[in-house]
Amino acid sequence: ESGIGKELMAKVIHANGDRSDRPFVSVNCGAIPENLIESELFGHRKGSFTGASNDRKGKFEAAHTGTIFLDEIGELPLSGQVKLLRVLEAHEIQRVGSDAPISVDVRVIAATNRDLRKLCDEGKFREDLYYRLDVIHVTLPPLRERKDEIPLLFEFFGDEAAEALKRRPIEMTRRLRRFLLDYAYPGKLRELRHIIYRLSCLAGPTADIEHLP
């Protein structure tokens, strides 16, 4: 589902692997105009198209030796899927306007909130790309099905907010903690983060239910 922390999970995988000191590059495939996908992912040479005033690295080149996170991979149009498949199979890219291949070594993590198998059946996602990506499949359940993680997220987001606000992390009353553990979080992980940030802004050293939205 959207908003449940797919990019956060990708960063955790990256941080706990042997590429943790290398680049982590995130790409929202649904936010790139179709005519710019090749340039965005693989870069371009100066003068290769109108507006290409300089040589430019693409996301894959920027992620070399590290991890590239392809979010919303199900939104990538078929033209982009063909080019992505070629990169995954050959481990090299070509900038737009160049014939010279560039070798890239990247860990690829892809995520989607859509049913890729169904998209393959409908002809909207390439089956060969689907099987090329689906090496290790992880289903990330929504927050309402991960209640045991919520106390850890209280601490994580509390520390994050404290650092941003230059103050000590908040303490929660037992009543507030019990309420937040039982809450369904329709806004997913993003909503929990905003709640903790709000509590950190409005509460003193101890937060209680009256500080909630």
Buried (B, 14 or more C-beta within 10 A) or exposed (E): EEBBBBBEBBBEBBEEEEBEEBBBBBBEBEEBEEEBBBBBBBBBBEEBEEEBEEBBBBBBBBBBEBBBBBBBBBBBEEEBBEBBBBBBEEEBBBBBBBEEEBEBEBBBBBBBBEEBEEBBEEEBBBEEBBEBBEEEEEEBEBBBEBEEBBEEBBEBBBEBBBEEEEEEBBBBBEEBBEBBEEBEBEEBBBBBBBBBBBBBEEBEEEBBEEBBE
